Amino acid sequence: MLRIYETMIGVMGRLKPVMMQIETHDRDLARQLRRASSSVALNLCEGSGSHGGTRKERYRNALGSARETGACIDVAVALGYVESVDAGLLDALDKVRATLVRVLA
C-alpha cells in the first residue's frame, strides 16, 4: 500500500473541524468534502490490492477526489465559511496529490 494512505487518514482527521465549520453554513458542501476525502482513502486502499489497469484507475480516481477535496476547501474559504485552513493540513493534502501524480506518470 502507498504510504500516503496514512497521510490521507491524518488529513481526514484534521479536516473534521473544518467540515464542522462548513456544515454550519452549507451542509451540501460539507457532505461533498466528506465524500471526496473519504473517496481518496478508499481508492488508495482499493488500488493497493489491485493490479495493472485497475490499480491505475483506482489511483486516478483517488487523485480526482484529492483534487475535489482541495477545491471544496478553496470554495469554503472563498465563501467565508472558514477563515483559514491549517497550512500543515494543506501541505499533507498536497503531498497526497503530488504522490499520486508521480505514481500515475
C-alpha angles and dihedrals in degrees: 000000000000112000090230088075089079090044090054092048087054091049090053092052091050091047093060096087090045091052090049091053092048091048092061088062105027122012092185093056091047090050091049091050090050093049095045095049092045089050091057093057094041094050092046090055094043091048092053089061095046133080138220118340094000091058091049092048092052091050090047089053090048090052092050091050091046089054090048090051090055092047091052089054091047091051092048091052093044091052092047096245089129126020096215142340124231110268091221091057091050091047091052091050089049089052090054092049094045092050092050091049089053093046091051096046 
